[in-house]
Amino acid sequence: MKFIKFAILILAILLIAACASTTKQSNSEVENIKFRTGLAAHPEDLSFAASEIKIPTAADYRYKLINGNVAYIVPDSSLPLVAVSVNVRAGTYLLKAADAGLADLTASMLRDGGTKSLTPEDLDEKLEFLATTVAIDIGGTSASADMNSLSSNLDESLKLLFDVLAEPRFDKQRLEIKKTQFIEAMKRRNDDTRNIESRVFNEMRFGADSYRSSQATATQIEAINAAAMRAYAQQVFASPNLVISINGDVDPQAMVHKLNKQIARLNKGVKLPPIPTVAKPIAVGLYGVNKDDVTQTRVRMFHPGPKVGDPQEFAIRVMNNILGGGGFTSRITKRVRSDEGLAYSAGSAYPLGQYYPGMYLVYFQSKNVSVPEASKIVLEEIARIKIEPVSAKELSTARQAVISILNERYSNASRVVAAITDDHLLGTPADYWKNYEANTNAVDIAAVQKAAQDHLQPEQLRILLTGKLAEAAKGDGESGSMEAVTGLKLQQIPLKDPLTLKPLPLN
């Protein structure tokens, strides 16, 4: 027995010695690795150099083109790729109400309808062979024609892009296919509460007669012809309104020569009318669109706000980040989602207006019977930030979050050229982004509270419910009804027939 105990003791001593040796060797190896590679031995030893955000000067990348157009070119030879985007401040605002659907169909047919020398199938095959993509988009106040290509195929790919714009075929057979596809998509307009909410919300914010609310009927789609699309495309993609952005493996001067050669093929001397600036928001109230077959209701609350350039612009940005725009650290998200578990997505936004007034917006999606409770919390948080100063920690976190967009905005050549092109199109002051960080850091606790007091107006909220109104309006019986929570009487908005857009009977 004594022998066994002695053996165990010897074994234990040997194990301890081996572990000590291993630890010593391990520590030595770590130090050796750290010396050889410069890597930290432990995450706690990591250190980061102070990062400096460099704001590019747009003039360094600006080039004049023929016929009054402009290009911004940011060379990047890291990959043998080139991206070209032909941008213009035009869109559906140019169209009359009777022409609803023309912009979307024109954009689709420019890309898929072939060119003067290529059938739709030949165009697709040619682009695929060149490993080139072309995409056309026409929105409310902006349009773009984008191309991505290998630098070795640039000349041929660029010509194809401008073939699409200057010599579209608008193939008759392809047009009929597109019309059928558009109308089939229309039939599903009322299937998803997300789509319903978006359409009704635009009417509530801008007015039913605004181009921002424009929707096409099946009859209007059927009536669109090649001549109408051609005339519209020639108005949209024309000189002197083009702002072309390029990034990739290019020589700027050579690129200017290539662009001028292609631009000469486009219509010129087109003067676009000013973008409308008047919105007609619906009256303050509680509104609902009924859809009985859903278990969750979507909620939006909004009121008009200031435009870009408002003296309190940066305080508004920081304030909203604290209130609901900062994700999980923001108050509305934390209470409605994290604390109470009433919604998967909940938050707020405060986009400042460019042409129209801006907007304060709260959004969430909740179980039908939880809507009044979640709405009550939202209104409580709006009231609280107006009367109680935010904490120093909230202020610091929000300022950092607002400033952090600069890192993404200028993180690579593609984003740099997109940013300076947007600034050109929107008329952003040259020093706006250079002063962005300083202006954000200048926002203090008092400025946040003043912004909340001046620009949060709960009594002006327009509230939209999209879901099963019988349950959402009544609630769970514990938090009160939506009418009790808001002090407003619910007004039901009818769904519209998906093909004719005529109001359907209320249910």
N, C-alpha and C positions, 0 to 999 in steps of 0.2 A: 504493500500500500504506500509506504514511504517513497519507494522507488517511482511509483506512478506519479505521486504528487511532485517529486523532484523533476521528472521528465516534463510534466505539464508546465512547470515554472520555467524550465529552460526554453521550452517551445515558445512561451509567451514573450520571453525576453528577446528571442530571435525575431519574432514577428514585429515587435515594437521597433527594434533596430532597423528592420527592413523598411518599415513604413516611414521612419524618420529619414532614412537614406533616400527613399523614393520621393518624399516631399521635398527634400533638399535638392534632389536632382531635378524634380519637376519645376520648382521655383527657379532653379538655375536655367532650365530650358526656356521657361517663360521669359526671363530677363534677356536670354540670348535672342529669342524670337523678336522681342520688343526692340532690341538693339539693331537686329538685322533688317526688320521690316518697318519699324516705326509704328507698329500697331500697339494699341493699349492692351495691357494684360487683363483688364477687367472693364466691363462697361462703365463702372463708376469712375474709371480713369480717363474716360473720353473727354476731350476738350474740343471746342469749336471756335474757329477764328470768326471774328465779327464780319458779317456779310454786308457788302455794300451793293445797293440796288442802283444799277446804272440806267438812267433814262435816256434812250437814244434821241438824237435830234433829227426830226423828220427831214429837214432840209438836206441832210447828208445823204439821203437815199432818194431824193426827188429828181425826176427827169422830165423835161418837157417833151411832149409828143406832138405830132402834126394835128391840125384842125382843133387846137385848143385843149387837147386831152393831157392827162398827167399819168406818170407811172412812178411807183415806188419799188425799188429793186434792192433786195438784201442778198448779196452773194453768200453761198454756203456750199463749199466743196467737200463736205464730209461724206456725202453720198452722191452717186451719179444720177441725181433726180432733179426735176424742175417742177415747180407748182406755179400756175398762172391763174389769176382771178380777175375777170373783167367786171368791175363794179359800177353801179350807177344808182343815183338817188331817184328812182322811179318805181312804179309798182301799180297796184290796183287802184290807188287814189286817182289815177288818170282816167279810169273807166266810169261810164254811166251805170246806174243801177240795172238797166236793161242788159248790160254786157257782163253780168255776173258769171263767173266760170271761165271767162276768156283768158285771164292771166294764167290760171293753173293749166288749162289745156294747151295754151301756147308754149309754156315752159316744157311740158311733157313732150309735145310734138317737135319742138326744136331739136331735142336730143334724139328722139326715137323715130322721127318722121323722114329721115334720110336727107340728102343734100341734092343739089342740081345734078351732080355727076355720080352719086352713089344712092342705091336703093337703101331702105332701112336695114335690110339684111347685110348688104355690102358694107355699110358704115359700121355696123356692129363687128363684123369680121375684121375689118381694117383696124379698128381700135384695139381689138383683142390681140391681133398679130403684133401691134406696136407696144403692147402692154401699157396702153394709155386709157385714162378714164376722162370722160366729159360729163359734166352735170350742169343743169340750168335750173335756176330758182327765181321766182318772181313773187315777192311778198307785198305787204301794204305800201311801204315807202322805200323799198330797196330791191334790187335785182342783181343777179350775178351769173356769170358763165365761168365755170371752173374747169381747169385741166391739170392733170398730173401725168408726167411723162418721164421716161428715161432721157437723160441729157443727150444721149447719142441719137435719139429720135426727135429732138426738139423741133426742128424745122418742119418735118412732116406732120407732127402732132399739132403744132401751132396752126398750121394751115387748115387742118381738119376742124379745129375749134372755130376758126373764123368762117370756114365753109358753112358750118352749122348756123352761124349768126347772119352771114351775108347772103347765103344762097340756100335757104331751107327748102326742102322739097314739099313738106307737108303731105306725104303720100296718102292718097285717098283711102286705100284699104286699111292702112295703119290707123288713120283718123277714125274710121268706123269702129275699129277694135278698141281704141282709146275711149270713145264715147260710151261704148258698152261697159267698159271697166269703170268709168266714172259713175255711171248710173247705178251699177251694181253696188258700188261703195256707198252711194247715197241711200240705198235701201237700208243700210245698217246704221244710219245716223242716230237712231233712237235706241240702239242696243246697249250702249255703254254710258253710264252716268258721267264719266269723264268728258266725253264729247258733248253731251247735252249741256253740262255745266259751262263749258268753254263758250259755246255758242250763245247761250242766254246771258252769260256774264258780259260778253262784248256788247250786246245790245243794251244792257243795263248801264254800262260805263260810257259808251260813246253815242248811243242813240240808235234806234232801229234803221234809220236812213243813212248811217255812216258807212263808208267803204270798209271800215274795220268790222262791221257786222254783216257784210254782204255775203249772201249764199246763193248758189245757183239752183234753179229748178231743173228737172229733167228736160222740160221743153226748151229751156235756154241752152242747155248743153247740146241738144239735138240740132239747134239752129246755127251753131258756130260753124263757119266755113274757113277754107284756106285763105281767102282774101282778107278776112277780118284778122286772122292770126298774123299774116304777113305784115299788114299795116301796123298792128300793135307792136310787133317785134322790131320793126324799123323805127318806131318812135322811142322804144325803151333803150335799145342798144345802138346809140347814135352819138356822133360828135356834136358839141364839145363836152359832153357830160360824163365821159368815161374816166374812171380812176382805176388803173390797172396795177395790181400788186403781183410781184414776182419774187420768189425765193428759191434758192437752189444753186446748182452747179452752172452758173452763167457768168459771162462777161457783161457788165452793165451797158457799155457803149454798143456792143454787138447786139444786145437784146433790144435796145432802143431802135436800132435799124430794122430788126425783124418785126417789131411791133408796128412801126410806121408803115411798113409795106402792107401789113394786113389791115390796119385801121383805114387805109385809103379805100378799102372795099366797102366800108359801111356808110350809111346815110350820114349827112353832115348838116350843120346849121339848124339843129333841132333845139328849140327853146322850150323847156318844160315849165308848166305852171307851178306856182308855189304849192307846197303841201298844206292842206287845211290845218287850222289850229283850234277850231271850235269843237268842243265835245258837248253832248247833251245828255248828261247822266240822269238816270231815273230818279224820281223823288225819294227822299229818305223813307225807308220802310222795310218790312219783313216780307220776303217773297219766297215762293216755293214752286218747284216743278216736281210733279208727282211721278214716281216710278215704283209700282207696287212690288216688283219681283226682286228687290234688293234688300239685303240685311244691314247695309251701312248707308249713311247719308253723307254727302259731301257738303261742306259749308264754306262759304266765302263771305267775309265782311269787308267793306271798303268805303272809303270816302276820298274825294279829290284832294290833291296835295300840290306843293310848289313845283316849279320847273328847275332844271339844272341852272346853277348860278345863283341860287337863293343864298342870302348871307348866312343862313344857318345850315347850309348843305352838309357840311362835315359833321356837325353836331347831330343832325338827323340820321346820318349813316351810323354813327356810333350808338345813338339811342335805340335805333331799330335792332341793331345787333344784340344789344342787351335784352330787349323786350321779346323778340321772336325770330330774329334773323341769324342768330349765332349757333344754330344747331343745338346740341345737347346742353350747352352752357347757358342758353337763353331761357328766360323765365317762362314764357308760354309753352315752349317745348318741354321743359323740365316738369312743369306742373301737370299739363294735360296728358303728356305721354309717359314720362318716367315715373312721376309720383302717383298719379291716379290711374294710369293705364287705360285711358279713355280713347286714345287714338294712336295709330301707328305713325302717321305723319301729321305734324302740327307745327305751325310757325307763322312768321309774318315777313312782309317785304315792304320796302318803301322806295320804289323806283321813282326817281325825279323825272319830270316830263321833259321831252326834247321839243316836241311840237305842241302836244296837248298838255294840260295840267298833269302833274304826277299823281300818285295814288298811294294811300296807305292801305295795305291788304293783310288780312288775317285769313288763314286757311287751315282746315283740318278735315279729316274723315273719321267718323265715329259710328259705333253701333247706333241704330235708329233711336233707341230709347235713351241713349247717353248724350244726345245732342244738346238738350237744355243745360245739363250739368257742365259739359265742356264749354259751352257758350258763356255760362256764368263765370267760369274761371277766367276766360279770355277778357271779359269786360272788367273783372276785378283787377287783372294785371295792367290793363290800360289805365285804369283809374289810379292804381298804386304808383306807377312810374311818374305820374303827373304831380303827385303830392309828396312822395318820399324820395329823397336823394338816393342815387345809386351808390353802391359801395366802391371803394378805391380798387378792389380786386376786379369787380365787374368792369369798371372803366378801363383798367389796364388790359384785360383780356380782350375787350371789344376793340380797343384801338389797335392792338396787334392784329386782330382778325381783319379789320378793315384795311390795314396797310398790307397785309399778306397777299392781296390780289396782285400787287406789283410783281411779286416773284413769278407768278404764273404768266402775267401779261407779257413779260419780256424774257421768258426762259429759253427761247430758241429763235432761230431766224424766221420760222413760219409765224410765230406769234408776234414777233416784232413788226413784221410787215403788215400783218392783219391789224395790229393796234394803230399804227400810224395811218393806215388807209381809213380805218373807221374815224379817226380824229379828223381827217381831211373831209370826209363826207358829212360829218356832224358839225363841223366848224368849231371843234374844241380848241380853246385858247392854247397857244404854243407852250405856255408855262404851267398849264394845269397839272400835268403829271409830275413835273419837276417839283412842284410845291405840295403835292398830294400828301406825302408823309408828314411834312411839317404842319400842314393845316389839320391833319388828323390828330397829331400829338398835341396840338394846341387846345383841343376840346377838353374841358374840365368837367367836374361833377355839376357845377352850376349851369354850364352850357347844355348839358344833357337834359337837365330838368326843364330848362327854358324851352328847348326844342320840343319836348314832350307837351308842355303846356300850350305852346303856340301851334303845334302841327299834329296833335292827336285830338280828334274831335269825335268822341263816341256818340254824341247826340246827332252827328251827321252820317252815321253808318247806314249803308244799304246792305242788307243781309240776304243772301241767297241760299236756300236749302234745295238740294237735288237728291231725292231719294223717296222713301216711303213716308209721306207727310203725316199720315194718320198716327204713326208711331213717333216720328221725329218731333212733331209739334207738341205732342202730349208729354213725352218723356217717361221717366220711370215712376212718376208719382211722388218722388221725394225731393227733387230739386226745383219743382215747378215746371210749368209749360214754357215754350219759347215765347209766347205772348207775355207771360208774367215776367220772364227773365229780361226781355228787351223793352217791354212797355209798348210794343207795336202790334198791330193786328195783322195776322197772316193773310197775304193776298196770293192766290194761286195763279201761276202763269201757265197757259196751256202748252203742251207739246205741239209740234207742227208736223204735218204730214211730210215724210222724208222726201217725197218726189215733187209735191206741189207747194210745200211750205205754207199751206193753209192751216190755221189753228184747228186742232182736234178737240172734240168734246172733253170737258173736264171730268175727271173721275175721282 
